[in-house]
Structures are given as C-alpha cells and as structure tokens.
C-alpha cells in the first residue's frame, strides 16, 4: 500500500508518516519499481499502535521505546502518564478558576484584568504580610468605582484556607464589609470534610452583621461539629437568639470558651423575657452536675443574669458545700447588692 492510501485509511498525514520514517518509528518495508514507499500489513498495524500510544499522551521517543525495548515496563510508563495528567488537570483547573474569577469581576479593560490578576497572586503569596495587604486592599477596591471589583470567590477561598491569625482577621473583615456576596459560599464551608475549614467558615460568618448571616448561624446550631455549634452560639448570643442558650450552657459546663459563653448568656439575659429562663437552666445544671469545676463555672455564669430568681439562688449557693462555689456566690451577691 502506497503512502497516500495509507494516509487516507489511517488518518495519519503523509507528512507525519515521513516524519515517523525519519525517526525510525515505522519504515515502509517495501519499495515499488518506481522507488515509492510501499507499506505492508505489519507496517500499518505498527502505525495504528503508534497512534494509540500517542493518544495516551506519550512522546514519540516514549512510543519508540514502548514498541522496541524488550525491557520496557508498561506499568512505570502508565504511572508516569497518570502523574503528568493529574498535574496538567490541576494546572488547567487552576487556570480555569482564575479566568472565571476575572470574568466575575466584569473587567472594563485590560487594566482591570491586570489589577485582578495582581490581587489573586497576592492572596496566594507565601508572605503573610502580602496576603494581609491584599485582603485589606480588596475592601478599598471593592468600594471604589475606579478599581476592579474583587472576586468574592477568591476572598472566601482565601479565608477558608488561611491559618495566619492576622491575615484571617483581615479576610473576614473584608468579607463582612463587602456585602452579603460571600454568605452562601461560607455557608457551604460549614459542611466541609475538613475541620479547620468548618471552623474558619463559622468564624467568618460571625463577623457579618445581623440579617441573613443570623439565619445561617441559627442553622449552624444543629451542625454535627461541636466547634461550629459553639462559635455560632457565641455569635448569636449578642443577637438575642434564645435558641443558642443550651449550647452556651454546654460550653460553660465543658469549659470550652466558657468565659465567652457566659458573656453571651449575659447579653441574652438583658432581655427580661429570657433572664429567668436562663437562670433556671443554669441552676438546673448546677444542681445535677457532679463535677466541682463545672459547678463553679455555672455559678460564675450567674453574674450577669439579672432578676430576683438569680439573687435568691446566689443566696442559697453562698452556703453550698463546695467552698469555692459558696465564696463565688457570696462575692456575686455582694456585687448585686452594691448596685
């Protein structure tokens, strides 16, 4: 079969067939009387083998080795192809994500594109200072019509992955002051399989002002992760969310952010409709809990709960068998009487 017919039947151009010949990958085993290449059936099968291997991403050198080296180990080559393919997919996915973020910023011109790219690079910098500056500048550019808007997806992703305390704070601040655009993405972070991401998501949501964020935080009270529930409850206390009370009391009993939990309960107890309810719950746990340290924390939590019920309870607790509880109750009772 002559080269033209081979090209038509195989889909490999005559030019590429000549290139294969020059590389020694496949040479026509015959020649016509006129000196033209004439391919045998075996030659054509080799051509198809070459194309099949190339379709897997092999270079022509690797194809030649695969076909001609008796000691060739296919498993090693396949493992290498898998690794290279994964790297290529990761690179292309990163590029696609960056392009989508640039598109979401709706750039008016190339200057806007370059500003957005610079911000994205800064948010991914190894320098914590550079990342913090990018987070803070994102707020100014988001409020300026002269600068390209910041892709909120990039800010959320950075906030959910940031481990530096200062940078994380700047990112949360930028998101909270940038409107509610990042709320839905942060809410998705609450269901992440990574504990650190869930924690950072609820901390970021807690920075948002009352409104839609409060509804998301209320839902987070039922999250399977106790850390998420705790941070949600701490944020909801000052917002008057009574459904946070049980979790706040659990935190006091368990000694997890118990001081902050007591402060949140105090904020809730400023509502007269909730004061006696909170006092009742605290006293019930105190009466039935065997651990002395937990009873002391529960007694301390009564400090900012107003009402006659609390005062009477403190008077009784001032005679408690646990001297630390009795002293704490006496001290708190004295402060209340002084007021």
C-alpha positions as CSV (number, residue, x, y, z in Angstrom):
1,X,0.0,0.0,0.0
2,X,1.4,3.4,-1.0
3,X,1.9,6.3,1.4
4,X,-1.1,8.2,0.0
5,X,-3.5,5.3,0.5
6,X,-2.1,4.6,4.0
7,X,-2.7,8.3,4.9
8,X,-6.3,8.2,3.7
9,X,-7.1,4.9,5.6
10,X,-5.2,5.6,8.8
11,X,-5.9,9.3,9.2
12,X,-2.2,10.0,9.6
13,X,-0.9,12.5,7.2
14,X,1.7,11.6,4.6
15,X,3.9,14.3,6.1
16,X,3.7,12.6,9.6
17,X,4.3,9.2,8.0
18,X,7.5,10.6,6.5
19,X,8.4,12.0,9.9
20,X,7.9,8.6,11.5
21,X,10.2,7.2,8.8
22,X,12.9,9.7,9.5
23,X,12.7,8.9,13.3
24,X,12.8,5.2,12.6
25,X,9.5,4.6,14.2
26,X,8.0,2.9,11.2
27,X,9.6,2.4,7.8
28,X,7.9,1.0,4.7
29,X,9.3,-2.5,4.3
30,X,8.9,-2.3,0.5
31,X,9.5,-0.2,-2.5
32,X,7.8,-0.1,-5.8
33,X,9.7,-0.3,-9.1
34,X,9.4,3.5,-9.2
35,X,11.0,3.8,-5.8
36,X,7.9,4.7,-3.8
37,X,7.4,3.5,-0.3
38,X,5.1,0.5,0.0
39,X,3.7,-0.4,3.4
40,X,2.9,-3.9,4.4
41,X,0.1,-5.0,6.7
42,X,2.5,-5.3,9.6
43,X,3.7,-1.7,8.9
44,X,0.2,-0.5,9.0
45,X,-0.5,-2.3,12.3
46,X,2.6,-0.6,13.8
47,X,1.2,2.8,12.6
48,X,-2.0,2.2,14.5
49,X,0.0,1.1,17.5
50,X,1.9,4.3,17.4
51,X,-1.3,6.4,17.2
52,X,-2.9,4.5,20.0
53,X,0.1,5.2,22.3
54,X,0.3,8.8,21.3
55,X,-3.4,9.2,22.2
56,X,-2.4,8.3,25.8
57,X,0.0,11.3,25.9
58,X,3.3,9.5,25.1
59,X,6.0,11.4,23.4
60,X,7.4,9.9,20.1
61,X,10.5,8.9,22.0
62,X,8.4,7.1,24.6
63,X,6.4,5.4,21.8
64,X,9.6,4.1,20.2
65,X,10.8,2.7,23.5
66,X,7.5,1.1,24.2
67,X,7.4,-0.7,20.8
68,X,11.1,-1.6,20.5
69,X,12.6,-2.0,24.0
70,X,12.3,-5.6,25.2
71,X,12.9,-4.5,28.8
72,X,10.2,-1.8,28.7
73,X,7.9,-1.9,31.7
74,X,4.4,-0.5,30.8
75,X,3.4,-0.1,34.4
76,X,6.1,2.6,35.0
77,X,5.1,4.5,31.9
78,X,1.4,4.4,32.8
79,X,2.2,5.6,36.3
80,X,4.1,8.5,34.9
81,X,1.3,9.3,32.5
82,X,-1.2,9.3,35.4
83,X,1.0,11.7,37.4
84,X,1.5,14.0,34.4
85,X,-2.2,14.0,33.6
86,X,-3.1,14.9,37.1
87,X,-0.6,17.7,37.2
88,X,-1.9,19.0,33.9
89,X,-5.5,18.8,35.1
90,X,-4.6,20.6,38.3
91,X,-2.8,23.4,36.3
92,X,-5.7,23.7,33.9
93,X,-8.3,23.7,36.7
94,X,-6.4,26.5,38.5
95,X,-6.3,28.5,35.2
96,X,-10.0,27.9,34.7
97,X,-10.7,29.1,38.2
98,X,-8.6,32.2,37.7
99,X,-10.3,33.0,34.4
100,X,-13.8,32.6,36.0
101,X,-12.9,34.9,38.8
102,X,-11.6,37.5,36.4
103,X,-14.8,37.2,34.4
104,X,-16.9,37.5,37.5
105,X,-15.2,40.8,38.2
106,X,-16.5,42.1,34.9
107,X,-13.4,44.0,34.0
108,X,-13.9,47.1,31.8
109,X,-10.5,46.9,30.3
110,X,-7.1,45.3,30.5
111,X,-6.1,47.5,33.4
112,X,-8.9,45.9,35.4
113,X,-7.8,42.4,34.4
114,X,-4.2,43.1,35.4
115,X,-5.4,44.5,38.8
116,X,-7.5,41.4,39.4
117,X,-4.6,39.1,38.5
118,X,-2.3,41.0,40.8
119,X,-4.7,40.6,43.7
120,X,-5.2,36.9,43.1
121,X,-1.4,36.4,43.0
122,X,-1.1,38.5,46.2
123,X,-3.8,36.4,48.0
124,X,-1.8,33.3,47.1
125,X,1.6,34.7,48.2
126,X,3.8,32.8,50.6
127,X,4.2,36.1,52.5
128,X,1.6,36.6,55.3
129,X,2.2,40.4,55.0
130,X,1.5,40.4,51.3
131,X,-1.7,38.3,51.8
132,X,-2.9,40.7,54.6
133,X,-2.2,43.7,52.5
134,X,-4.2,42.1,49.6
135,X,-7.1,41.4,51.9
136,X,-7.2,44.9,53.2
137,X,-6.8,46.5,49.8
138,X,-9.6,44.3,48.5
139,X,-12.0,46.3,50.7
140,X,-10.9,49.6,49.3
141,X,-11.1,48.4,45.7
142,X,-14.5,46.9,46.3
143,X,-15.8,50.3,47.3
144,X,-14.1,52.2,44.6
145,X,-15.6,52.6,41.1
146,X,-12.2,53.3,39.7
147,X,-10.7,50.0,40.6
148,X,-11.6,46.4,39.5
149,X,-14.0,44.7,41.9
150,X,-12.6,41.9,43.9
151,X,-13.7,38.3,43.1
152,X,-15.6,37.3,46.2
153,X,-14.9,33.6,45.5
154,X,-11.2,34.3,45.8
155,X,-11.7,36.0,49.1
156,X,-13.8,33.2,50.5
157,X,-11.3,30.6,49.4
158,X,-8.5,32.5,51.0
159,X,-10.5,33.0,54.2
160,X,-11.3,29.3,54.4
161,X,-7.7,28.2,53.9
162,X,-5.8,30.9,55.9
163,X,-4.0,29.8,59.0
164,X,-2.3,33.1,59.9
165,X,-4.3,34.8,62.6
166,X,-3.8,38.4,61.3
167,X,-4.4,37.6,57.7
168,X,-7.5,35.5,58.6
169,X,-8.9,38.5,60.5
170,X,-8.3,40.9,57.6
171,X,-10.0,38.5,55.2
172,X,-13.0,38.1,57.5
173,X,-13.2,41.9,57.8
174,X,-13.1,42.3,54.1
175,X,-15.9,39.8,53.5
176,X,-18.1,41.1,56.3
177,X,-17.8,44.7,54.9
178,X,-18.2,43.7,51.3
179,X,-22.0,42.9,51.5
180,X,-23.5,39.5,51.6
181,X,-22.0,38.2,48.4
182,X,-19.8,35.6,50.3
183,X,-22.5,34.3,52.6
184,X,-23.6,31.3,50.5
185,X,-20.0,30.2,49.9
186,X,-19.1,30.5,53.5
187,X,-22.3,28.5,54.4
188,X,-21.1,25.7,52.1
189,X,-17.8,25.7,54.1
190,X,-19.7,24.6,57.2
191,X,-20.2,21.2,55.6
192,X,-16.6,20.8,54.6
193,X,-15.0,17.5,55.5
194,X,-12.0,19.4,56.9
195,X,-12.5,20.6,60.5
196,X,-10.3,23.7,60.0
197,X,-12.3,24.9,57.1
198,X,-15.6,24.5,59.0
199,X,-14.1,26.5,61.9
200,X,-12.9,29.3,59.7
201,X,-16.2,29.4,57.9
202,X,-18.3,29.9,61.0
203,X,-15.8,32.4,62.3
204,X,-16.2,34.4,59.1
205,X,-20.0,34.2,59.3
206,X,-19.9,35.5,62.8
207,X,-18.3,38.7,61.6
208,X,-21.3,39.5,59.3
209,X,-23.8,42.0,60.6
210,X,-27.3,40.8,61.7
211,X,-29.5,39.7,58.8
212,X,-29.0,36.8,56.5
213,X,-25.9,35.7,58.4
214,X,-28.0,35.3,61.5
215,X,-30.2,32.7,59.8
216,X,-27.2,30.8,58.6
217,X,-25.7,30.8,62.1
218,X,-29.0,29.6,63.6
219,X,-28.9,26.6,61.2
220,X,-25.3,26.0,62.3
221,X,-26.5,25.4,65.8
222,X,-27.5,21.9,64.5
223,X,-24.2,21.3,62.8
224,X,-22.6,17.9,63.8
225,X,-19.3,19.7,64.6
226,X,-19.3,21.0,68.2
227,X,-16.8,23.7,67.3
228,X,-19.2,25.1,64.7
229,X,-22.1,25.0,67.1
230,X,-20.0,26.8,69.7
231,X,-18.9,29.6,67.5
232,X,-22.4,30.0,66.1
233,X,-23.9,30.2,69.6
234,X,-21.3,32.8,70.7
235,X,-22.2,35.0,67.7
236,X,-25.9,34.6,68.2
237,X,-25.9,35.5,71.9
238,X,-25.5,39.2,71.4
239,X,-28.1,39.0,68.6
240,X,-30.8,37.9,71.0
241,X,-31.1,34.3,69.7
242,X,-32.6,32.3,72.6
243,X,-32.0,29.0,70.8
244,X,-28.3,29.5,71.5
245,X,-28.8,29.2,75.2
246,X,-28.5,25.3,75.6
247,X,-25.2,25.2,73.6
248,X,-23.8,28.2,75.6
249,X,-24.5,26.4,78.8
250,X,-23.0,23.2,77.5
251,X,-19.8,25.2,76.7
252,X,-19.7,26.5,80.3
253,X,-20.1,23.0,81.7
254,X,-17.4,21.7,79.4
255,X,-15.0,24.6,80.0
256,X,-14.9,25.4,76.2
257,X,-14.7,29.1,75.7
258,X,-16.7,29.3,78.9
259,X,-15.9,32.9,79.7
260,X,-17.1,34.0,76.2
261,X,-20.1,31.7,76.6
262,X,-21.0,33.4,79.9
263,X,-20.7,36.8,78.3
264,X,-23.1,35.7,75.5
265,X,-25.6,34.4,78.1
266,X,-25.3,37.7,79.9
267,X,-26.1,39.5,76.7
268,X,-29.2,37.3,76.2
269,X,-30.3,37.7,79.8
270,X,-30.5,41.5,79.3
271,X,-33.9,40.6,77.8
272,X,-36.2,40.3,80.8
273,X,-38.2,37.7,79.0
274,X,-35.1,35.4,78.9
275,X,-33.4,36.2,82.2
276,X,-35.4,33.8,84.4
277,X,-35.3,31.1,81.7
278,X,-31.5,31.3,81.6
279,X,-31.2,31.3,85.3
280,X,-33.5,28.3,85.6
281,X,-31.3,26.4,83.1
282,X,-28.1,27.3,84.8
283,X,-29.4,26.3,88.2
284,X,-30.8,23.0,86.9
285,X,-27.4,22.0,85.5
286,X,-25.6,23.2,88.7
287,X,-27.9,21.2,90.9
288,X,-27.4,18.0,88.9
289,X,-23.8,18.2,87.9
290,X,-21.2,16.2,90.0
291,X,-18.1,17.9,88.7
292,X,-16.9,20.7,91.1
293,X,-15.1,22.8,88.4
294,X,-18.3,22.8,86.2
295,X,-20.4,23.9,89.2
296,X,-18.1,26.8,89.8
297,X,-18.2,27.9,86.2
298,X,-22.0,27.7,86.3
299,X,-22.1,29.8,89.4
300,X,-19.9,32.4,87.8
301,X,-22.2,32.5,84.8
302,X,-25.0,33.8,87.0
303,X,-23.1,37.0,87.5
304,X,-24.7,38.8,84.5
305,X,-28.2,37.3,84.8
306,X,-30.5,39.8,86.4
307,X,-33.6,39.1,88.4
308,X,-34.9,38.1,91.8
309,X,-34.6,34.4,91.0
310,X,-30.9,34.7,90.4
311,X,-30.4,36.7,93.6
312,X,-32.3,34.1,95.7
313,X,-30.3,31.3,94.0
314,X,-27.0,33.1,94.8
315,X,-28.1,33.5,98.4
316,X,-28.6,29.7,98.7
317,X,-25.4,28.9,96.9
318,X,-23.5,31.1,99.4
319,X,-24.0,28.2,101.8
320,X,-23.0,25.5,99.3
321,X,-20.9,22.6,100.5
322,X,-18.3,23.4,97.8
323,X,-16.4,26.3,99.4
324,X,-15.4,27.7,96.0
325,X,-19.0,27.8,94.9
326,X,-20.1,29.4,98.2
327,X,-17.4,32.1,98.0
328,X,-18.2,32.8,94.3
329,X,-21.9,33.1,95.1
330,X,-21.2,35.4,98.1
331,X,-19.0,37.6,96.1
332,X,-21.5,37.9,93.3
333,X,-24.4,38.5,95.7
334,X,-22.4,41.4,97.3
335,X,-21.9,43.0,93.9
336,X,-25.6,42.8,93.1
337,X,-26.5,44.4,96.5
338,X,-23.9,47.1,95.9
339,X,-25.6,48.0,92.6
